[in-house]
Amino acid sequence: MSPYIFTTLLLTLGLGTTMTFASSHWLLAWMGLEINTLAIIPLMSKNHHPRAIEATTKYFLAQATAAATLMFASVTNAWITGQWNIDQMTHPLPTTMITLALALKLGLAPLHTWLPEVLQGLDLTTGLILATWQKLAPFALLLQIHPNNSAPLILLGLASTLIGGWGGLNQTQLRKILAYSSIAHLGWMVLVLQFSPQLTMLTLLIYITMTLSTFMAFKFNEATNINSLACSWAKAPLLTSLTPLLLLSLAGLPPLTGFAPKWLIIQELSKQDLALTATVAALSALLSLYFYLRLSYAMTMTMAPNNLIYTTPWRLPTHQTTMPMATALTISLLLLPLTPATMTILPL
């Protein structure tokens, strides 16, 4: 792909997300989401591989369905209430439809089935964009909707945490595992969305940082399945020793950064008299912990068979940029002690 076309598509991707951020009218927000979708489709299919084309087609159909539902719900709301403003969603029917449409765009369970298949067909760089940047615009709309009944969001969140943990147990492909990890993390964010939007945004930012580190670590090692992780020691010994800590941070274990959002979300759910919901969410995190430990074991405790002629690649010069990965990795591992300062800045 030409660098000029690639730059244009990335700028258009940013334009669509920014338009959705800045919109208070449903029609403009819908236009931003459509620009976003149309900009990423050429990026997804740039490899011209049948698997990438299949993933692009599935993504387009899922996003088109969500966009059509979103437009129908916003028109219905305008017909019933006479309001096009995003923060004027008062009728329960269009509010529920828009919530489900945004859940389909995000990949929340039970509307998640497209996400693992699509992510599996993409390269790691485009998959990173899909798993991080593409979540921002739908979340910006979800944060502006104030439904009178929080039960649908809680059910979507619980289903996502459970299915996100359960679905990743029998996977061997790293991209599918990261897709189910994304579903589980989105479930945690949606659980607390109605009670503390600031906490949802904090969780989203930490999730994006950790996912960025994970994708870049796998890309540096050129790993796409669990078996290929066994060669990590020969490629990057230092990164291989830090990546299991990153995976445990994604799982939410102390004293790593990923523990902070789960701890704060469970605390907030307990304050809202949702102790049973918090308990189920905490237990569902054990499912995710299993496949993160599985990846950690495959990366650090196993080694691929090699012979004496094999030259360890870490001795050879690398041309990959490592500064963004190092910065994101540091934030993903060492931010937990700053949680009290974060709670002071944000009105959590």
TORTOR-699122 format. One record per residue (C-alpha): residue number from 1; x, y, z. Coordinates in pm, 1 decimal. Layout:
<site nr="NUM" x="X" y="Y" z="Z"/>
...
# end
This chain:
<site nr="1" x="0.0" y="0.0" z="0.0"/>
<site nr="2" x="125.4" y="347.3" z="-87.5"/>
<site nr="3" x="244.8" y="552.3" z="214.2"/>
<site nr="4" x="25.1" y="841.0" z="102.2"/>
<site nr="5" x="-286.8" y="623.6" z="90.6"/>
<site nr="6" x="-195.0" y="465.9" z="424.9"/>
<site nr="7" x="-152.6" y="810.9" z="585.5"/>
<site nr="8" x="-481.6" y="930.1" z="435.7"/>
<site nr="9" x="-666.4" y="628.3" z="576.0"/>
<site nr="10" x="-516.1" y="679.1" z="921.9"/>
<site nr="11" x="-612.5" y="1049.2" z="919.0"/>
<site nr="12" x="-965.3" y="957.3" z="804.7"/>
<site nr="13" x="-982.5" y="703.9" z="1087.3"/>
<site nr="14" x="-895.9" y="978.6" z="1334.1"/>
<site nr="15" x="-1146.1" y="1214.7" z="1168.2"/>
<site nr="16" x="-1433.4" y="969.6" z="1210.3"/>
<site nr="17" x="-1356.9" y="911.1" z="1577.7"/>
<site nr="18" x="-1313.0" y="1285.2" z="1644.1"/>
<site nr="19" x="-1642.2" y="1362.4" z="1468.7"/>
<site nr="20" x="-1823.1" y="1115.5" z="1693.3"/>
<site nr="21" x="-1652.0" y="1263.4" z="2000.5"/>
<site nr="22" x="-1760.4" y="1616.7" z="1909.7"/>
<site nr="23" x="-2118.6" y="1534.2" z="1808.0"/>
<site nr="24" x="-2427.4" y="1604.7" z="2010.7"/>
<site nr="25" x="-2658.8" y="1507.4" z="1721.8"/>
<site nr="26" x="-2727.4" y="1142.8" z="1641.4"/>
<site nr="27" x="-2692.2" y="1194.8" z="1264.5"/>
<site nr="28" x="-2343.2" y="1345.4" z="1295.9"/>
<site nr="29" x="-2238.2" y="1073.1" z="1541.5"/>
<site nr="30" x="-2361.6" y="809.2" z="1296.6"/>
<site nr="31" x="-2164.6" y="975.3" z="1015.4"/>
<site nr="32" x="-1849.7" y="965.2" z="1230.6"/>
<site nr="33" x="-1896.5" y="593.6" z="1297.4"/>
<site nr="34" x="-1944.4" y="526.0" z="925.1"/>
<site nr="35" x="-1633.0" y="723.7" z="828.4"/>
<site nr="36" x="-1445.4" y="523.8" z="1092.4"/>
<site nr="37" x="-1566.1" y="192.4" z="950.3"/>
<site nr="38" x="-1498.6" y="282.4" z="586.8"/>
<site nr="39" x="-1146.6" y="402.1" z="671.9"/>
<site nr="40" x="-1035.3" y="81.7" z="843.9"/>
<site nr="41" x="-1171.5" y="-158.5" z="579.5"/>
<site nr="42" x="-887.0" y="-94.0" z="327.1"/>
<site nr="43" x="-635.9" y="-131.4" z="612.3"/>
<site nr="44" x="-785.2" y="-469.1" z="701.4"/>
<site nr="45" x="-776.7" y="-601.6" z="344.1"/>
<site nr="46" x="-437.4" y="-460.9" z="240.9"/>
<site nr="47" x="-266.7" y="-803.6" z="262.6"/>
<site nr="48" x="-488.0" y="-946.8" z="-16.7"/>
<site nr="49" x="-498.6" y="-1279.6" z="163.8"/>
<site nr="50" x="-824.8" y="-1480.9" z="149.8"/>
<site nr="51" x="-838.7" y="-1490.9" z="531.5"/>
<site nr="52" x="-800.1" y="-1111.4" z="550.4"/>
<site nr="53" x="-1071.3" y="-1057.9" z="286.9"/>
<site nr="54" x="-1303.5" y="-1290.8" z="479.5"/>
<site nr="55" x="-1235.7" y="-1103.1" z="803.8"/>
<site nr="56" x="-1296.4" y="-769.4" z="630.9"/>
<site nr="57" x="-1629.5" y="-890.0" z="490.0"/>
<site nr="58" x="-1743.6" y="-1017.4" z="829.8"/>
<site nr="59" x="-1642.5" y="-690.4" z="993.2"/>
<site nr="60" x="-1824.9" y="-484.5" z="731.9"/>
<site nr="61" x="-2146.6" y="-685.8" z="768.2"/>
<site nr="62" x="-2140.7" y="-663.8" z="1148.9"/>
<site nr="63" x="-2070.0" y="-290.4" z="1148.0"/>
<site nr="64" x="-2332.4" y="-223.9" z="879.3"/>
<site nr="65" x="-2593.0" y="-409.1" z="1084.8"/>
<site nr="66" x="-2501.6" y="-208.6" z="1394.8"/>
<site nr="67" x="-2505.2" y="119.7" z="1201.4"/>
<site nr="68" x="-2847.7" y="43.7" z="1050.7"/>
<site nr="69" x="-2986.6" y="-41.2" z="1395.1"/>
<site nr="70" x="-2835.0" y="276.5" z="1537.6"/>
<site nr="71" x="-2990.5" y="492.2" z="1266.8"/>
<site nr="72" x="-3330.3" y="321.7" z="1306.3"/>
<site nr="73" x="-3320.6" y="370.7" z="1684.8"/>
<site nr="74" x="-3222.8" y="738.2" z="1659.5"/>
<site nr="75" x="-3501.4" y="803.7" z="1404.3"/>
<site nr="76" x="-3745.8" y="622.1" z="1634.1"/>
<site nr="77" x="-3635.5" y="838.7" z="1925.6"/>
<site nr="78" x="-3680.0" y="1153.5" z="1715.3"/>
<site nr="79" x="-4025.8" y="1034.1" z="1608.4"/>
<site nr="80" x="-4137.2" y="960.1" z="1967.1"/>
<site nr="81" x="-3974.2" y="1247.4" z="2157.4"/>
<site nr="82" x="-3890.5" y="1502.2" z="1885.6"/>
<site nr="83" x="-3526.0" y="1508.8" z="1999.3"/>
<site nr="84" x="-3209.9" y="1432.2" z="1798.4"/>
<site nr="85" x="-2968.8" y="1513.9" z="2081.4"/>
<site nr="86" x="-2763.9" y="1224.6" z="2215.7"/>
<site nr="87" x="-2821.2" y="1322.0" z="2579.1"/>
<site nr="88" x="-3200.6" y="1339.7" z="2529.0"/>
<site nr="89" x="-3263.4" y="965.3" z="2512.3"/>
<site nr="90" x="-3566.4" y="934.0" z="2737.4"/>
<site nr="91" x="-3778.3" y="659.2" z="2581.4"/>
<site nr="92" x="-3674.6" y="303.4" z="2681.6"/>
<site nr="93" x="-3731.0" y="142.2" z="2337.3"/>
<site nr="94" x="-3482.2" y="347.2" z="2127.1"/>
<site nr="95" x="-3241.9" y="357.2" z="2423.6"/>
<site nr="96" x="-3234.1" y="-23.2" z="2441.5"/>
<site nr="97" x="-3193.9" y="-53.3" z="2063.5"/>
<site nr="98" x="-2904.2" y="193.8" z="2058.9"/>
<site nr="99" x="-2738.8" y="14.6" z="2351.5"/>
<site nr="100" x="-2757.4" y="-316.3" z="2162.0"/>
<site nr="101" x="-2629.3" y="-153.1" z="1840.9"/>
<site nr="102" x="-2328.5" y="-8.1" z="2024.5"/>
<site nr="103" x="-2273.5" y="-344.6" z="2196.2"/>
<site nr="104" x="-2257.1" y="-506.0" z="1850.4"/>
<site nr="105" x="-2006.5" y="-242.9" z="1735.7"/>
<site nr="106" x="-1790.4" y="-302.0" z="2042.5"/>
<site nr="107" x="-1819.2" y="-680.9" z="2039.4"/>
<site nr="108" x="-1993.5" y="-725.3" z="2374.1"/>
<site nr="109" x="-2138.2" y="-1069.6" z="2445.9"/>
<site nr="110" x="-2374.2" y="-1215.5" z="2328.4"/>
<site nr="111" x="-2313.0" y="-999.9" z="2017.8"/>
<site nr="112" x="-1943.0" y="-1088.0" z="2015.3"/>
<site nr="113" x="-1917.8" y="-1375.4" z="1768.2"/>
<site nr="114" x="-1769.9" y="-1163.7" z="1487.3"/>
<site nr="115" x="-1478.0" y="-1026.9" z="1691.1"/>
<site nr="116" x="-1255.8" y="-1339.1" z="1736.8"/>
<site nr="117" x="-1303.7" y="-1442.0" z="1372.8"/>
<site nr="118" x="-1224.6" y="-1096.5" z="1239.3"/>
<site nr="119" x="-921.0" y="-1044.6" z="1462.3"/>
<site nr="120" x="-782.5" y="-1385.4" z="1364.6"/>
<site nr="121" x="-778.6" y="-1286.6" z="997.6"/>
<site nr="122" x="-580.3" y="-964.3" z="1046.9"/>
<site nr="123" x="-214.3" y="-893.4" z="1097.6"/>
<site nr="124" x="-110.1" y="-780.4" z="1445.7"/>
<site nr="125" x="-84.0" y="-410.0" z="1358.2"/>
<site nr="126" x="-435.8" y="-381.8" z="1213.5"/>
<site nr="127" x="-565.2" y="-606.3" z="1491.8"/>
<site nr="128" x="-419.3" y="-360.6" z="1742.5"/>
<site nr="129" x="-614.9" y="-75.6" z="1582.3"/>
<site nr="130" x="-931.8" y="-285.0" z="1587.7"/>
<site nr="131" x="-885.4" y="-383.5" z="1953.7"/>
<site nr="132" x="-805.9" y="-32.6" z="2081.5"/>
<site nr="133" x="-884.7" y="269.8" z="1863.6"/>
<site nr="134" x="-1211.5" y="128.6" z="1726.0"/>
<site nr="135" x="-1353.0" y="104.3" z="2080.1"/>
<site nr="136" x="-1328.2" y="477.2" z="2147.7"/>
<site nr="137" x="-1615.4" y="614.1" z="1936.8"/>
<site nr="138" x="-1885.5" y="364.8" z="2050.8"/>
<site nr="139" x="-1777.9" y="415.5" z="2412.6"/>
<site nr="140" x="-1809.2" y="792.6" z="2370.2"/>
<site nr="141" x="-2173.8" y="739.0" z="2270.5"/>
<site nr="142" x="-2241.5" y="487.2" z="2548.0"/>
<site nr="143" x="-2111.1" y="735.0" z="2805.1"/>
<site nr="144" x="-2359.4" y="999.3" z="2684.9"/>
<site nr="145" x="-2665.6" y="774.7" z="2706.0"/>
<site nr="146" x="-2836.1" y="776.7" z="3045.0"/>
<site nr="147" x="-3091.5" y="492.1" z="3045.2"/>
<site nr="148" x="-3336.9" y="478.9" z="3333.2"/>
<site nr="149" x="-3280.8" y="104.9" z="3370.7"/>
<site nr="150" x="-2922.3" y="-18.2" z="3415.2"/>
<site nr="151" x="-3016.1" y="-388.9" z="3396.3"/>
<site nr="152" x="-2935.0" y="-432.5" z="3022.4"/>
<site nr="153" x="-2583.4" y="-293.8" z="3066.8"/>
<site nr="154" x="-2520.0" y="-510.4" z="3374.0"/>
<site nr="155" x="-2640.0" y="-820.7" z="3185.9"/>
<site nr="156" x="-2420.5" y="-734.1" z="2886.2"/>
<site nr="157" x="-2124.1" y="-677.7" z="3117.6"/>
<site nr="158" x="-2167.6" y="-1004.2" z="3308.4"/>
<site nr="159" x="-2217.8" y="-1203.1" z="2987.8"/>
<site nr="160" x="-1903.5" y="-1047.5" z="2840.5"/>
<site nr="161" x="-1685.3" y="-1121.7" z="3142.7"/>
<site nr="162" x="-1804.4" y="-1483.1" z="3153.9"/>
<site nr="163" x="-1790.8" y="-1554.7" z="2779.5"/>
<site nr="164" x="-1465.5" y="-1363.4" z="2740.0"/>
<site nr="165" x="-1304.7" y="-1585.6" z="3002.8"/>
<site nr="166" x="-1471.3" y="-1909.2" z="2896.3"/>
<site nr="167" x="-1412.6" y="-1864.9" z="2522.6"/>
<site nr="168" x="-1037.8" y="-1816.1" z="2554.4"/>
<site nr="169" x="-973.6" y="-2141.5" z="2740.7"/>
<site nr="170" x="-939.9" y="-2374.6" z="2441.3"/>
<site nr="171" x="-774.3" y="-2134.7" z="2196.7"/>
<site nr="172" x="-427.0" y="-2181.0" z="2053.4"/>
<site nr="173" x="-416.6" y="-1870.8" z="1831.0"/>
<site nr="174" x="-288.9" y="-1558.9" z="2007.6"/>
<site nr="175" x="-516.9" y="-1321.2" z="1817.2"/>
<site nr="176" x="-827.4" y="-1514.0" z="1919.3"/>
<site nr="177" x="-707.4" y="-1519.2" z="2280.4"/>
<site nr="178" x="-658.0" y="-1141.7" z="2268.6"/>
<site nr="179" x="-1006.5" y="-1104.9" z="2117.4"/>
<site nr="180" x="-1165.4" y="-1293.1" z="2408.2"/>
<site nr="181" x="-948.3" y="-1091.2" z="2646.2"/>
<site nr="182" x="-1090.8" y="-775.4" z="2485.5"/>
<site nr="183" x="-1447.0" y="-903.9" z="2533.2"/>
<site nr="184" x="-1381.4" y="-974.7" z="2902.7"/>
<site nr="185" x="-1226.8" y="-631.7" z="2964.9"/>
<site nr="186" x="-1513.7" y="-458.4" z="2784.8"/>
<site nr="187" x="-1750.8" y="-643.2" z="3015.7"/>
<site nr="188" x="-1577.1" y="-495.0" z="3321.3"/>
<site nr="189" x="-1604.6" y="-145.2" z="3172.0"/>
<site nr="190" x="-1975.6" y="-180.3" z="3089.5"/>
<site nr="191" x="-2055.5" y="-316.7" z="3437.2"/>
<site nr="192" x="-1964.6" y="12.1" z="3604.4"/>
<site nr="193" x="-2060.0" y="244.3" z="3315.9"/>
<site nr="194" x="-2385.9" y="368.1" z="3470.0"/>
<site nr="195" x="-2244.6" y="423.0" z="3817.4"/>
<site nr="196" x="-1901.9" y="577.1" z="3751.1"/>
<site nr="197" x="-1824.8" y="690.2" z="3392.3"/>
<site nr="198" x="-1486.9" y="824.9" z="3506.3"/>
<site nr="199" x="-1389.0" y="479.1" z="3629.5"/>
<site nr="200" x="-1495.7" y="332.1" z="3294.5"/>
<site nr="201" x="-1270.8" y="578.6" z="3111.8"/>
<site nr="202" x="-979.5" y="499.4" z="3344.8"/>
<site nr="203" x="-1029.1" y="125.8" z="3282.2"/>
<site nr="204" x="-1045.6" y="186.3" z="2906.4"/>
<site nr="205" x="-718.8" y="382.9" z="2906.1"/>
<site nr="206" x="-538.3" y="117.4" z="3111.5"/>
<site nr="207" x="-679.8" y="-157.3" z="2888.4"/>
<site nr="208" x="-558.8" y="23.7" z="2573.9"/>
<site nr="209" x="-210.0" y="62.8" z="2723.2"/>
<site nr="210" x="-186.2" y="-304.0" z="2823.0"/>
<site nr="211" x="-325.8" y="-427.2" z="2490.5"/>
<site nr="212" x="-83.6" y="-202.7" z="2301.0"/>
<site nr="213" x="206.5" y="-357.0" z="2495.6"/>
<site nr="214" x="82.4" y="-711.5" z="2435.4"/>
<site nr="215" x="31.4" y="-672.9" z="2061.1"/>
<site nr="216" x="370.4" y="-505.0" z="2019.9"/>
<site nr="217" x="544.8" y="-776.2" z="2223.4"/>
<site nr="218" x="390.8" y="-1050.1" z="2007.8"/>
<site nr="219" x="473.6" y="-855.7" z="1692.5"/>
<site nr="220" x="834.7" y="-814.2" z="1805.6"/>
<site nr="221" x="859.0" y="-1192.4" z="1854.2"/>
<site nr="222" x="663.4" y="-1259.8" z="1532.2"/>
<site nr="223" x="435.8" y="-1490.7" z="1731.2"/>
<site nr="224" x="82.7" y="-1579.6" z="1618.2"/>
<site nr="225" x="13.8" y="-1900.9" z="1813.8"/>
<site nr="226" x="110.6" y="-2055.5" z="2145.3"/>
<site nr="227" x="369.8" y="-2290.1" z="1994.8"/>
<site nr="228" x="562.7" y="-2000.8" z="1840.3"/>
<site nr="229" x="601.9" y="-1845.5" z="2186.9"/>
<site nr="230" x="853.7" y="-2117.8" z="2269.1"/>
<site nr="231" x="1107.4" y="-1943.3" z="2043.8"/>
<site nr="232" x="1083.5" y="-1616.5" z="2238.1"/>
<site nr="233" x="1390.6" y="-1675.6" z="2455.2"/>
<site nr="234" x="1614.9" y="-1695.9" z="2149.1"/>
<site nr="235" x="1469.2" y="-1374.8" z="1999.7"/>
<site nr="236" x="1436.5" y="-1133.8" z="2294.2"/>
<site nr="237" x="1535.6" y="-1264.7" z="2639.5"/>
<site nr="238" x="1458.7" y="-944.1" z="2829.5"/>
<site nr="239" x="1119.9" y="-895.6" z="2663.7"/>
<site nr="240" x="1037.6" y="-1262.2" z="2723.4"/>
<site nr="241" x="1104.7" y="-1220.6" z="3095.2"/>
<site nr="242" x="875.5" y="-913.4" z="3114.4"/>
<site nr="243" x="587.0" y="-1032.0" z="2894.5"/>
<site nr="244" x="450.8" y="-1282.8" z="3153.2"/>
<site nr="245" x="424.0" y="-992.5" z="3398.9"/>
<site nr="246" x="231.7" y="-802.0" z="3132.3"/>
<site nr="247" x="-4.1" y="-1096.7" z="3083.4"/>
<site nr="248" x="-59.3" y="-1119.4" z="3459.2"/>
<site nr="249" x="-131.3" y="-745.8" z="3460.9"/>
<site nr="250" x="-398.5" y="-809.5" z="3197.0"/>
<site nr="251" x="-536.1" y="-1076.3" z="3429.2"/>
<site nr="252" x="-560.1" y="-819.2" z="3708.6"/>
<site nr="253" x="-312.5" y="-954.4" z="3962.8"/>
<site nr="254" x="-145.8" y="-726.2" z="4221.1"/>
<site nr="255" x="96.7" y="-552.4" z="4241.5"/>
<site nr="256" x="61.3" y="-478.6" z="3867.6"/>
<site nr="257" x="-130.4" y="-197.3" z="3696.8"/>
<site nr="258" x="-419.7" y="-416.5" z="3580.0"/>
<site nr="259" x="-524.6" y="-481.5" z="3940.5"/>
<site nr="260" x="-630.0" y="-117.1" z="3997.4"/>
<site nr="261" x="-936.1" y="-100.4" z="3764.8"/>
<site nr="262" x="-1071.9" y="-438.0" z="3877.0"/>
<site nr="263" x="-1026.5" y="-342.8" z="4241.4"/>
<site nr="264" x="-1201.2" y="-6.0" z="4193.5"/>
<site nr="265" x="-1484.4" y="-159.3" z="3988.5"/>
<site nr="266" x="-1555.0" y="-426.0" z="4252.0"/>
<site nr="267" x="-1549.8" y="-154.3" z="4518.0"/>
<site nr="268" x="-1796.1" y="61.5" z="4320.0"/>
<site nr="269" x="-2030.9" y="-231.2" z="4253.9"/>
<site nr="270" x="-2030.3" y="-312.2" z="4624.7"/>
<site nr="271" x="-2123.7" y="49.6" z="4702.8"/>
<site nr="272" x="-2419.3" y="17.2" z="4463.4"/>
<site nr="273" x="-2551.7" y="-291.7" z="4652.3"/>
<site nr="274" x="-2447.2" y="-521.1" z="4366.8"/>
<site nr="275" x="-2233.6" y="-757.9" z="4572.8"/>
<site nr="276" x="-2352.1" y="-1064.5" z="4378.3"/>
<site nr="277" x="-2261.8" y="-899.2" z="4047.1"/>
<site nr="278" x="-1917.8" y="-807.2" z="4181.0"/>
<site nr="279" x="-1865.6" y="-1165.5" z="4301.6"/>
<site nr="280" x="-1958.4" y="-1318.3" z="3963.9"/>
<site nr="281" x="-1730.2" y="-1070.7" z="3783.9"/>
<site nr="282" x="-1441.0" y="-1148.7" z="4018.9"/>
<site nr="283" x="-1488.1" y="-1523.6" z="3970.2"/>
<site nr="284" x="-1503.0" y="-1479.9" z="3592.8"/>
<site nr="285" x="-1158.3" y="-1316.0" z="3610.5"/>
<site nr="286" x="-1023.3" y="-1657.8" z="3719.5"/>
<site nr="287" x="-1118.8" y="-1796.8" z="3377.3"/>
<site nr="288" x="-913.7" y="-1527.2" z="3205.7"/>
<site nr="289" x="-627.8" y="-1586.7" z="3450.9"/>
<site nr="290" x="-605.7" y="-1948.8" z="3333.9"/>
<site nr="291" x="-527.9" y="-1871.7" z="2971.5"/>
<site nr="292" x="-295.5" y="-1585.5" z="3065.2"/>
<site nr="293" x="-100.8" y="-1831.2" z="3282.3"/>
<site nr="294" x="-105.3" y="-2075.7" z="2991.7"/>
<site nr="295" x="57.6" y="-1815.7" z="2767.2"/>
<site nr="296" x="309.5" y="-1728.4" z="3038.4"/>
<site nr="297" x="401.8" y="-2094.6" z="3082.3"/>
<site nr="298" x="442.2" y="-2146.4" z="2706.9"/>
<site nr="299" x="662.3" y="-1840.6" z="2682.1"/>
<site nr="300" x="894.8" y="-1888.3" z="2977.8"/>
<site nr="301" x="894.2" y="-2256.7" z="3077.6"/>
<site nr="302" x="917.8" y="-2417.0" z="2732.3"/>
<site nr="303" x="1188.1" y="-2389.7" z="2465.2"/>
<site nr="304" x="1175.9" y="-2489.8" z="2101.2"/>
<site nr="305" x="1420.3" y="-2764.4" z="1998.3"/>
<site nr="306" x="1728.0" y="-2620.4" z="1828.2"/>
<site nr="307" x="2074.2" y="-2732.9" z="1726.4"/>
<site nr="308" x="2424.9" y="-2595.4" z="1774.4"/>
<site nr="309" x="2422.7" y="-2420.8" z="1436.7"/>
<site nr="310" x="2122.7" y="-2211.0" z="1539.8"/>
<site nr="311" x="2226.3" y="-1848.9" z="1604.0"/>
<site nr="312" x="2034.4" y="-1668.9" z="1875.5"/>
<site nr="313" x="1858.6" y="-1379.7" z="1699.1"/>
<site nr="314" x="1896.1" y="-1146.9" z="1997.7"/>
<site nr="315" x="2264.4" y="-1115.0" z="1906.2"/>
<site nr="316" x="2168.3" y="-971.5" z="1567.4"/>
<site nr="317" x="2074.9" y="-603.2" z="1522.7"/>
<site nr="318" x="1702.7" y="-527.9" z="1516.6"/>
<site nr="319" x="1539.5" y="-260.0" z="1306.7"/>
<site nr="320" x="1211.5" y="-249.3" z="1497.6"/>
<site nr="321" x="1119.1" y="57.7" z="1700.8"/>
<site nr="322" x="1108.4" y="-42.2" z="2065.7"/>
<site nr="323" x="1052.4" y="288.9" z="2248.2"/>
<site nr="324" x="666.7" y="286.5" z="2226.6"/>
<site nr="325" x="660.6" y="-74.9" z="2345.5"/>
<site nr="326" x="898.3" y="1.3" z="2633.9"/>
<site nr="327" x="691.5" y="302.1" z="2744.5"/>
<site nr="328" x="360.0" y="114.7" z="2728.4"/>
<site nr="329" x="514.5" y="-187.3" z="2903.4"/>
<site nr="330" x="641.7" y="28.5" z="3189.5"/>
<site nr="331" x="299.8" y="189.5" z="3236.4"/>
<site nr="332" x="130.1" y="-151.5" z="3219.5"/>
<site nr="333" x="346.5" y="-290.3" z="3500.0"/>
<site nr="334" x="426.4" y="-8.6" z="3743.2"/>
<site nr="335" x="122.3" y="221.4" z="3766.1"/>
<site nr="336" x="-51.3" y="59.9" z="4065.5"/>
<site nr="337" x="126.0" y="272.3" z="4334.7"/>
<site nr="338" x="-16.7" y="583.6" z="4164.6"/>
<site nr="339" x="-377.1" y="466.7" z="4215.3"/>
<site nr="340" x="-440.1" y="700.1" z="4516.1"/>
<site nr="341" x="-317.9" y="996.8" z="4309.4"/>
<site nr="342" x="-542.5" y="887.3" z="4020.4"/>
<site nr="343" x="-842.1" y="867.8" z="4253.2"/>
<site nr="344" x="-763.0" y="1219.7" z="4374.3"/>
<site nr="345" x="-751.5" y="1359.3" z="4021.8"/>
<site nr="346" x="-1062.9" y="1176.3" z="3901.4"/>
<site nr="347" x="-1384.0" y="1211.1" z="4107.1"/>
<site nr="348" x="-1410.8" y="834.3" z="4156.2"/>
# end
